[in-house]
Amino acid sequence: MKKLFQGIVVAVLALSFNMGAMATADKGSAEEATALVKKAAAYMKANGKEKAFAEINNPSGQFKDRDLYITVLDMNGKVLAHGANAKLIDKNLIELKDVDGKYFVKGFVEVAGGKGKGWVDYKWPNPITKAVEPKSSYVEKVDDMIFMGGIYK
């Protein structure tokens, strides 16, 4: 009986571990987000803004992968392209706060204008789960724009 109980405990633990691994497999990694930003920037340099923004805005385009997508802002916080929410395009979000009151768009602009690239933490709705979740976005200044892609934690 004791061996049966131990076997059940081991099986439950193994199943729990595998389920956790499957959950994280559906989320993009920091490396994947960074690579997607660099790919989008290279695409824009090769094809121009108009074609690049159309591809970034395409919900089934090459710049959408699971919960990863690209957003492009100007240096004043205006959305030029958004891979998850087309309603935000042409809106200036510089005064936008997350649920904790953090002015995260100002953070994007500060990082891009200062170091040129880096990570900004905030909370944002996940397009897959629809829940507000902790997010970290990789921000990179490209010409006079901010290209970014984030991971949900």
N, C-alpha and C positions, 0 to 999 in steps of 0.2 A: 504493500500500500504506500509506504514511504517513497519507494522508487517511482511509482506511478505519479505521485504528487510532484516529485522533483522533475519528472519528465514533462508534466503539464506546465510547471513554472518555466522551465527552459524553453518550451515551445512558445509560450505567451511572450516571453522576453524577446525571443528571436523574431516573432511576428511584429512586435512593437518596433523593434529596430528597423526591420524592413519597411514598415509603413512610414516611419520617419524619413528613411532614405528616399522612398518614393515621393513623399511630399516635397522634399527639397529638390528632387530631380525636375520638377515642374517649374522651378524658379531659376531665373538667370543669375549668373555669378558676377562678381565685380569685374573679373577678367573679360567676360562676355560683354558686359555693358561698355567697358572701355573700348574694346575692339569694334563694337557696333558704332560708337561715336566716331571713331577714326575712319571706319568704312564709309559712313555717311558724309563726313567732311571730304574725303577723297572723291566720292561720287559727285559732290557738288562742284569741286574744282575741275573735274573732268567733263561734267555735263551742264554746268550752269545752275543758277539758283532755281529757276522756274521748274526745270525737270526734276531737280533734287527734291524740292519742296513737295511736288506732286507725288513723288515716290514715297517720301516720308509720311505724307498724309494718307497714303493708300493703306487701309486696314489689313490687306492681305499682301502687302508689298514686302520687299526684301529687308526693310528696316523694322519689322515687327517679328518678334520671336518670343512666344509664351507671354511672360509678363514684362518683357523688355520692349521698349519702343524709343524713338528719338523725338526730342523736342528741340526747336530752334527758336531763340529769342534774339532781339536786337539788344544793344547795350543799355537801353532804357527800360527793359523788361517787357517789351511788346512781343507777343507770340507770333512768329513768322510761319511755323509749321508745328504740327503736333500729331504724333502717331497714334494717340489713344482717344483724343477728344477734339474733333474738328470745330466744336462750338467755341473753343478758346482762341482760335486763330484770329488775328488782328486785334486782340484785346491786350491792354496793358495791365500786367499783373504785379507791377512793382510794389504795390501796397498790400498784396495778398498775404494773409497770415495763415499758418496751419492751425490745427485744433488747440495747440499749446500756446498760440499767440506769437509764434516765430515768423519774422518777415523773411521767408526763405528765398524769395525771388531776389531780394536785395543781396542775399548771400551768394546767389549765382553770379550776379553782376560784380560783386566785390572780388570773388575768387577769379573770375575771368579777367577783370580789369587789373588785378594785382599780379598774382602768380601766373596767370594765363591758363592754368588748369588745376584741378583738384576736386575734392569731394565735399558735398554739402548734405547734412542730415536734416530731416524734417519728417512730417507725417502727411500722407497723401492717399486718396482712394486708389486701391488696386483695381485695375480694369478686369481682372479675372474674378476675384472674390467679392468685389464691390464694397469691401470694408476699408475703413481708414486704417492704414498700417504704417509702421516706421519704414522710412525709405531713405536711401542714400544715393545721391546722383553724382555721376562723374560729369564735370563741367570742363569744356575746353573752348577757348577763344579761337575762332577761325575767321580771319579777316576782321570785319566789324560786327560779328555775330557770335552767339554762344550756342554751341552744339552740346547737347547733354543726353544722357541715358542713365536710368537709375535702376537700382535693385530694391526689391521689397525684402525686408529682413525677417 
